[in-house]
Each structure stands twice: as structure tokens, then as C-alpha cells.
Amino acid sequence: LADDDRTALFASVKRTLAQMVAKGGRDTEVDLFGTPGLYLTKLSRNTAGNPCPVCGGPVSKEAYLGGSIYYCANCQRQ
């Protein structure tokens, strides 16, 4: 990645994590009191099989290193 791309990626990660914290975590998880987070994930178990929010292709789920990953095969090719 070019320096500008790395800087933009880092800023995006920080912004996303700040939003997650502000909203009490992801909607796929609960806190110590059983309250679900309010940060709506775009690709998660809640969206698997639904249309991708970017291109409309299906959101896929696959096993990876003992967990699961969610992605849009169409967007990954771009």
C-alpha cells in the first residue's frame, strides 16, 4: 500500500473502533449484563445470506481458523 492508502486505512480502522465503543459493541455480541451492542455489523452472522450492502451479491460465511468469516465474493474480486 502507498503511504496515503495506509494513512486512510488506519484512520478508517480508528473511526470504526470508536463507533463500536460508543455504541456499546457489535450487535453480534453482548456485554457482561447480557445487553447486545448497538453497532450494526455489515458482514456478520446477522447478515449471512443477505445481499451485500455495496453490490447486492450474497454475503457468504466460511470457517476460518476455528471461527467464521463473512464476505462478499463479488466485492473481494474487485
N, CA, C and O atoms as a printed pandas DataFrame, in Angstrom:
     atom_number atom_name residue_name chain_id  residue_number  x_coord  y_coord  z_coord
0              1         N          LEU        A               1    0.833   -1.195    0.000
1              2        CA          LEU        A               1    0.000    0.000    0.000
2              3         C          LEU        A               1    0.871    1.250    0.000
3              4         O          LEU        A               1    1.932    1.294    0.623
4              5         N          ALA        A               2    0.405    2.239   -0.699
5              6        CA          ALA        A               2    1.085    3.534   -0.697
6              7         C          ALA        A               2    0.879    4.200    0.662
7              8         O          ALA        A               2   -0.038    3.844    1.402
8              9         N          ASP        A               3    1.729    5.161    0.983
9             10        CA          ASP        A               3    1.631    5.857    2.271
10            11         C          ASP        A               3    0.242    6.454    2.492
11            12         O          ASP        A               3   -0.312    6.342    3.585
12            13         N          ASP        A               4   -0.317    7.082    1.471
13            14        CA          ASP        A               4   -1.651    7.676    1.599
14            15         C          ASP        A               4   -2.712    6.613    1.876
15            16         O          ASP        A               4   -3.637    6.846    2.654
16            17         N          ASP        A               5   -2.581    5.455    1.246
17            18        CA          ASP        A               5   -3.535    4.362    1.468
18            19         C          ASP        A               5   -3.428    3.817    2.891
19            20         O          ASP        A               5   -4.443    3.539    3.530
20            21         N          ARG        A               6   -2.208    3.667    3.382
21            22        CA          ARG        A               6   -2.016    3.194    4.766
22            23         C          ARG        A               6   -2.603    4.193    5.760
23            24         O          ARG        A               6   -3.245    3.802    6.735
24            25         N          THR        A               7   -2.381    5.468    5.511
25            26        CA          THR        A               7   -2.915    6.508    6.397
26            27         C          THR        A               7   -4.441    6.480    6.400
27            28         O          THR        A               7   -5.063    6.581    7.457
28            29         N          ALA        A               8   -5.044    6.343    5.217
29            30        CA          ALA        A               8   -6.506    6.294    5.117
30            31         C          ALA        A               8   -7.060    5.040    5.794
31            32         O          ALA        A               8   -8.081    5.106    6.479
32            33         N          LEU        A               9   -6.396    3.901    5.608
33            34        CA          LEU        A               9   -6.835    2.658    6.243
34            35         C          LEU        A               9   -6.765    2.761    7.761
35            36         O          LEU        A               9   -7.698    2.357    8.454
36            37         N          PHE        A              10   -5.663    3.299    8.281
37            38        CA          PHE        A              10   -5.503    3.463    9.721
38            39         C          PHE        A              10   -6.583    4.373   10.294
39            40         O          PHE        A              10   -7.151    4.078   11.345
40            41         N          ALA        A              11   -6.866    5.471    9.612
41            42        CA          ALA        A              11   -7.915    6.397   10.072
42            43         C          ALA        A              11   -9.278    5.715   10.056
43            44         O          ALA        A              11  -10.079    5.919   10.969
44            45         N          SER        A              12   -9.549    4.918    9.048
45            46        CA          SER        A              12  -10.822    4.208    8.955
46            47         C          SER        A              12  -10.984    3.193   10.083
47            48         O          SER        A              12  -12.062    3.081   10.666
48            49         N          VAL        A              13   -9.922    2.455   10.393
49            50        CA          VAL        A              13   -9.969    1.478   11.489
50            51         C          VAL        A              13  -10.220    2.189   12.808
51            52         O          VAL        A              13  -11.051    1.742   13.600
52            53         N          LYS        A              14   -9.518    3.286   13.059
53            54        CA          LYS        A              14   -9.720    4.035   14.302
54            55         C          LYS        A              14  -11.145    4.576   14.401
55            56         O          LYS        A              14  -11.753    4.528   15.469
56            57         N          ARG        A              15  -11.677    5.088   13.294
57            58        CA          ARG        A              15  -13.034    5.641   13.283
58            59         C          ARG        A              15  -14.068    4.531   13.560
59            60         O          ARG        A              15  -15.007    4.726   14.333
60            61         N          THR        A              16  -13.881    3.383   12.926
61            62        CA          THR        A              16  -14.812    2.261   13.123
62            63         C          THR        A              16  -14.766    1.760   14.560
63            64         O          THR        A              16  -15.816    1.519   15.157
64            65         N          LEU        A              17  -13.579    1.599   15.126
65            66        CA          LEU        A              17  -13.468    1.138   16.511
66            67         C          LEU        A              17  -14.081    2.145   17.488
67            68         O          LEU        A              17  -14.706    1.749   18.472
68            69         N          ALA        A              18  -13.907    3.422   17.228
69            70        CA          ALA        A              18  -14.512    4.456   18.084
70            71         C          ALA        A              18  -16.034    4.361   18.032
71            72         O          ALA        A              18  -16.701    4.508   19.057
72            73         N          GLN        A              19  -16.590    4.116   16.834
73            74        CA          GLN        A              19  -18.045    3.958   16.699
74            75         C          GLN        A              19  -18.523    2.719   17.462
75            76         O          GLN        A              19  -19.565    2.752   18.118
76            77         N          MET        A              20  -17.765    1.637   17.374
77            78        CA          MET        A              20  -18.137    0.413   18.096
78            79         C          MET        A              20  -18.180    0.644   19.604
79            80         O          MET        A              20  -19.117    0.222   20.282
80            81         N          VAL        A              21  -17.159    1.314   20.114
81            82        CA          VAL        A              21  -17.104    1.598   21.554
82            83         C          VAL        A              21  -18.263    2.493   21.961
83            84         O          VAL        A              21  -18.925    2.236   22.967
84            85         N          ALA        A              22  -18.512    3.545   21.182
85            86        CA          ALA        A              22  -19.577    4.495   21.509
86            87         C          ALA        A              22  -20.952    3.817   21.526
87            88         O          ALA        A              22  -21.841    4.232   22.269
88            89         N          LYS        A              23  -21.122    2.789   20.718
89            90        CA          LYS        A              23  -22.416    2.102   20.635
90            91         C          LYS        A              23  -22.471    0.827   21.473
91            92         O          LYS        A              23  -23.393    0.024   21.329
92            93         N          GLY        A              24  -21.491    0.645   22.340
93            94        CA          GLY        A              24  -21.532   -0.485   23.261
94            95         C          GLY        A              24  -21.171   -1.826   22.640
95            96         O          GLY        A              24  -21.524   -2.868   23.192
96            97         N          GLY        A              25  -20.486   -1.825   21.521
97            98        CA          GLY        A              25  -20.039   -3.059   20.889
98            99         C          GLY        A              25  -20.897   -3.464   19.707
99           100         O          GLY        A              25  -21.873   -2.800   19.359
100          101         N          ARG        A              26  -20.501   -4.584   19.096
101          102        CA          ARG        A              26  -21.196   -5.090   17.908
102          103         C          ARG        A              26  -22.552   -5.684   18.265
103          104         O          ARG        A              26  -22.771   -6.143   19.386
104          105         N          ASP        A              27  -23.453   -5.666   17.297
105          106        CA          ASP        A              27  -24.788   -6.235   17.503
106          107         C          ASP        A              27  -24.764   -7.763   17.577
107          108         O          ASP        A              27  -25.783   -8.379   17.889
108          109         N          THR        A              28  -23.627   -8.373   17.298
109          110        CA          THR        A              28  -23.493   -9.827   17.370
110          111         C          THR        A              28  -22.989  -10.291   18.735
111          112         O          THR        A              28  -22.858  -11.493   18.969
112          113         N          GLU        A              29  -22.708   -9.359   19.627
113          114        CA          GLU        A              29  -22.168   -9.673   20.956
114          115         C          GLU        A              29  -22.997   -9.016   22.047
115          116         O          GLU        A              29  -23.760   -8.084   21.793
116          117         N          VAL        A              30  -22.834   -9.519   23.273
117          118        CA          VAL        A              30  -23.499   -8.929   24.434
118          119         C          VAL        A              30  -22.449   -8.539   25.470
119          120         O          VAL        A              30  -21.353   -9.099   25.494
120          121         N          ASP        A              31  -22.793   -7.567   26.334
121          122        CA          ASP        A              31  -21.864   -7.173   27.386
122          123         C          ASP        A              31  -22.027   -8.091   28.599
123          124         O          ASP        A              31  -22.747   -9.088   28.530
124          125         N          LEU        A              32  -21.371   -7.764   29.695
125          126        CA          LEU        A              32  -21.421   -8.600   30.905
126          127         C          LEU        A              32  -22.824   -8.718   31.489
127          128         O          LEU        A              32  -23.096   -9.635   32.264
128          129         N          PHE        A              33  -23.707   -7.810   31.129
129          130        CA          PHE        A              33  -25.067   -7.821   31.652
130          131         C          PHE        A              33  -26.057   -8.421   30.660
131          132         O          PHE        A              33  -27.264   -8.427   30.905
132          133         N          GLY        A              34  -25.543   -8.928   29.533
133          134        CA          GLY        A              34  -26.399   -9.543   28.528
134          135         C          GLY        A              34  -27.040   -8.570   27.560
135          136         O          GLY        A              34  -27.926   -8.947   26.793
136          137         N          THR        A              35  -26.601   -7.325   27.590
137          138        CA          THR        A              35  -27.154   -6.308   26.704
138          139         C          THR        A              35  -26.401   -6.331   25.369
139          140         O          THR        A              35  -25.177   -6.205   25.352
140          141         N          PRO        A              36  -27.116   -6.489   24.260
141          142        CA          PRO        A              36  -26.415   -6.506   22.970
142          143         C          PRO        A              36  -25.900   -5.118   22.593
143          144         O          PRO        A              36  -26.476   -4.096   22.966
144          145         N          GLY        A              37  -24.796   -5.116   21.842
145          146        CA          GLY        A              37  -24.254   -3.865   21.348
146          147         C          GLY        A              37  -25.159   -3.276   20.276
147          148         O          GLY        A              37  -25.990   -3.975   19.697
148          149         N          LEU        A              38  -24.989   -1.996   20.022
149          150        CA          LEU        A              38  -25.829   -1.293   19.049
150          151         C          LEU        A              38  -25.093   -0.954   17.757
151          152         O          LEU        A              38  -25.663   -0.316   16.872
152          153         N          TYR        A              39  -23.819   -1.378   17.637
153          154        CA          TYR        A              39  -23.087   -1.154   16.390
154          155         C          TYR        A              39  -23.532   -2.229   15.400
155          156         O          TYR        A              39  -23.281   -3.415   15.610
156          157         N          LEU        A              40  -24.188   -1.812   14.327
157          158        CA          LEU        A              40  -24.710   -2.754   13.342
158          159         C          LEU        A              40  -23.599   -3.198   12.397
159          160         O          LEU        A              40  -23.050   -2.399   11.638
160          161         N          THR        A              41  -23.278   -4.492   12.460
161          162        CA          THR        A              41  -22.244   -5.031   11.585
162          163         C          THR        A              41  -22.770   -5.143   10.162
163          164         O          THR        A              41  -23.954   -5.400    9.944
164          165         N          LYS        A              42  -21.883   -4.950    9.200
165          166        CA          LYS        A              42  -22.277   -5.029    7.792
166          167         C          LYS        A              42  -22.156   -6.454    7.259
167          168         O          LYS        A              42  -22.969   -6.874    6.437
168          169         N          LEU        A              43  -21.155   -7.198    7.716
169          170        CA          LEU        A              43  -20.934   -8.582    7.306
170          171         C          LEU        A              43  -20.739   -9.419    8.567
171          172         O          LEU        A              43  -19.675   -9.380    9.185
172          173         N          SER        A              44  -21.769  -10.174    8.946
173          174        CA          SER        A              44  -21.718  -10.955   10.178
174          175         C          SER        A              44  -22.724  -12.092   10.099
175          176         O          SER        A              44  -23.381  -12.285    9.076
176          177         N          ARG        A              45  -22.838  -12.844   11.193
177          178        CA          ARG        A              45  -23.832  -13.929   11.217
178          179         C          ARG        A              45  -25.248  -13.382   11.037
179          180         O          ARG        A              45  -26.145  -14.099   10.595
180          181         N          ASN        A              46  -25.440  -12.114   11.380
181          182        CA          ASN        A              46  -26.758  -11.496   11.203
182          183         C          ASN        A              46  -27.056  -11.161    9.744
183          184         O          ASN        A              46  -28.217  -10.982    9.374
184          185         N          THR        A              47  -26.018  -11.075    8.914
185          186        CA          THR        A              47  -26.215  -10.689    7.520
186          187         C          THR        A              47  -25.881  -11.801    6.527
187          188         O          THR        A              47  -26.057  -11.619    5.322
188          189         N          ALA        A              48  -25.407  -12.937    7.008
189          190        CA          ALA        A              48  -25.049  -14.049    6.113
190          191         C          ALA        A              48  -26.255  -14.451    5.268
191          192         O          ALA        A              48  -27.355  -14.645    5.786
192          193         N          GLY        A              49  -26.030  -14.572    3.966
193          194        CA          GLY        A              49  -27.094  -14.937    3.043
194          195         C          GLY        A              49  -27.889  -13.764    2.521
195          196         O          GLY        A              49  -28.628  -13.901    1.546
196          197         N          ASN        A              50  -27.749  -12.611    3.154
197          198        CA          ASN        A              50  -28.437  -11.401    2.694
198          199         C          ASN        A              50  -27.625  -10.731    1.584
199          200         O          ASN        A              50  -26.465  -11.083    1.369
200          201         N          PRO        A              51  -28.218   -9.779    0.886
201          202        CA          PRO        A              51  -27.458   -9.051   -0.137
202          203         C          PRO        A              51  -26.360   -8.185    0.479
203          204         O          PRO        A              51  -26.543   -7.598    1.545
204          205         N          CYS        A              52  -25.235   -8.115   -0.197
205          206        CA          CYS        A              52  -24.122   -7.251    0.198
206          207         C          CYS        A              52  -24.601   -5.804    0.165
207          208         O          CYS        A              52  -25.278   -5.411   -0.785
208          209         N          PRO        A              53  -24.265   -4.995    1.182
209          210        CA          PRO        A              53  -24.708   -3.599    1.180
210          211         C          PRO        A              53  -24.040   -2.748    0.096
211          212         O          PRO        A              53  -24.506   -1.644   -0.187
212          213         N          VAL        A              54  -22.966   -3.238   -0.509
213          214        CA          VAL        A              54  -22.261   -2.478   -1.534
214          215         C          VAL        A              54  -22.736   -2.840   -2.939
215          216         O          VAL        A              54  -23.073   -1.963   -3.734
216          217         N          CYS        A              55  -22.758   -4.165   -3.243
217          218        CA          CYS        A              55  -23.028   -4.575   -4.625
218          219         C          CYS        A              55  -24.298   -5.411   -4.799
219          220         O          CYS        A              55  -24.754   -5.612   -5.925
220          221         N          GLY        A              56  -24.866   -5.894   -3.705
221          222        CA          GLY        A              56  -26.081   -6.702   -3.793
222          223         C          GLY        A              56  -25.841   -8.188   -3.926
223          224         O          GLY        A              56  -26.792   -8.970   -3.909
224          225         N          GLY        A              57  -24.573   -8.601   -4.059
225          226        CA          GLY        A              57  -24.247  -10.030   -4.107
226          227         C          GLY        A              57  -24.478  -10.668   -2.743
227          228         O          GLY        A              57  -24.634   -9.951   -1.755
228          229         N          PRO        A              58  -24.504  -11.997   -2.666
229          230        CA          PRO        A              58  -24.768  -12.651   -1.377
230          231         C          PRO        A              58  -23.587  -12.542   -0.409
231          232         O          PRO        A              58  -22.429  -12.634   -0.817
232          233         N          VAL        A              59  -23.889  -12.347    0.863
233          234        CA          VAL        A              59  -22.877  -12.379    1.911
234          235         C          VAL        A              59  -22.653  -13.853    2.262
235          236         O          VAL        A              59  -23.588  -14.561    2.636
236          237         N          SER        A              60  -21.404  -14.302    2.137
237          238        CA          SER        A              60  -21.056  -15.707    2.375
238          239         C          SER        A              60  -20.424  -15.896    3.739
239          240         O          SER        A              60  -19.827  -14.973    4.294
240          241         N          LYS        A              61  -20.561  -17.104    4.276
241          242        CA          LYS        A              61  -19.940  -17.478    5.553
242          243         C          LYS        A              61  -19.063  -18.691    5.300
243          244         O          LYS        A              61  -19.475  -19.638    4.629
244          245         N          GLU        A              62  -17.836  -18.656    5.847
245          246        CA          GLU        A              62  -16.931  -19.797    5.761
246          247         C          GLU        A              62  -16.167  -19.936    7.066
247          248         O          GLU        A              62  -15.927  -18.960    7.775
248          249         N          ALA        A              63  -15.788  -21.184    7.368
249          250        CA          ALA        A              63  -14.965  -21.451    8.544
250          251         C          ALA        A              63  -13.539  -20.986    8.274
251          252         O          ALA        A              63  -13.016  -21.154    7.173
252          253         N          TYR        A              64  -12.910  -20.392    9.310
253          254        CA          TYR        A              64  -11.537  -19.927    9.179
254          255         C          TYR        A              64  -10.867  -19.916   10.541
255          256         O          TYR        A              64  -11.289  -19.196   11.446
256          257         N          LEU        A              65   -9.816  -20.723   10.681
257          258        CA          LEU        A              65   -9.007  -20.772   11.913
258          259         C          LEU        A              65   -9.850  -20.927   13.174
259          260         O          LEU        A              65   -9.607  -20.241   14.167
260          261         N          GLY        A              66  -10.811  -21.798   13.148
261          262        CA          GLY        A              66  -11.633  -22.064   14.320
262          263         C          GLY        A              66  -12.786  -21.099   14.507
263          264         O          GLY        A              66  -13.535  -21.215   15.477
264          265         N          GLY        A              67  -12.942  -20.168   13.615
265          266        CA          GLY        A              67  -14.037  -19.212   13.694
266          267         C          GLY        A              67  -14.739  -19.136   12.358
267          268         O          GLY        A              67  -14.659  -20.061   11.551
268          269         N          SER        A              68  -15.416  -18.049   12.128
269          270        CA          SER        A              68  -16.116  -17.846   10.869
270          271         C          SER        A              68  -15.762  -16.483   10.298
271          272         O          SER        A              68  -15.511  -15.528   11.032
272          273         N          ILE        A              69  -15.749  -16.415    8.975
273          274        CA          ILE        A              69  -15.575  -15.145    8.290
274          275         C          ILE        A              69  -16.780  -14.925    7.386
275          276         O          ILE        A              69  -17.396  -15.879    6.911
276          277         N          TYR        A              70  -17.104  -13.677    7.159
277          278        CA          TYR        A              70  -18.237  -13.297    6.329
278          279         C          TYR        A              70  -17.720  -12.321    5.283
279          280         O          TYR        A              70  -16.991  -11.382    5.603
280          281         N          TYR        A              71  -18.102  -12.547    4.035
281          282        CA          TYR        A              71  -17.577  -11.708    2.963
282          283         C          TYR        A              71  -18.503  -11.769    1.743
283          284         O          TYR        A              71  -19.367  -12.640    1.637
284          285         N          CYS        A              72  -18.301  -10.840    0.851
285          286        CA          CYS        A              72  -18.989  -10.827   -0.440
286          287         C          CYS        A              72  -17.961  -11.241   -1.492
287          288         O          CYS        A              72  -16.980  -10.528   -1.706
288          289         N          ALA        A              73  -18.168  -12.362   -2.140
289          290        CA          ALA        A              73  -17.224  -12.861   -3.144
290          291         C          ALA        A              73  -17.087  -11.878   -4.306
291          292         O          ALA        A              73  -16.003  -11.746   -4.875
292          293         N          ASN        A              74  -18.152  -11.198   -4.658
293          294        CA          ASN        A              74  -18.103  -10.244   -5.758
294          295         C          ASN        A              74  -17.201   -9.063   -5.406
295          296         O          ASN        A              74  -16.354   -8.682   -6.214
296          297         N          CYS        A              75  -17.361   -8.483   -4.233
297          298        CA          CYS        A              75  -16.550   -7.342   -3.831
298          299         C          CYS        A              75  -15.080   -7.741   -3.615
299          300         O          CYS        A              75  -14.187   -6.926   -3.852
300          301         N          GLN        A              76  -14.818   -8.959   -3.177
301          302        CA          GLN        A              76  -13.441   -9.401   -2.931
302          303         C          GLN        A              76  -12.641   -9.497   -4.225
303          304         O          GLN        A              76  -11.413   -9.422   -4.195
304          305         N          ARG        A              77  -13.314   -9.663   -5.357
305          306        CA          ARG        A              77  -12.619   -9.763   -6.640
306          307         C          ARG        A              77  -12.248   -8.399   -7.198
307          308         O          ARG        A              77  -11.409   -8.303   -8.094
308          309         N          GLN        A              78  -12.851   -7.365   -6.689
309          310        CA          GLN        A              78  -12.599   -6.024   -7.246
310          311         C          GLN        A              78  -11.303   -5.438   -6.770
311          312         O          GLN        A              78  -10.953   -4.321   -7.150
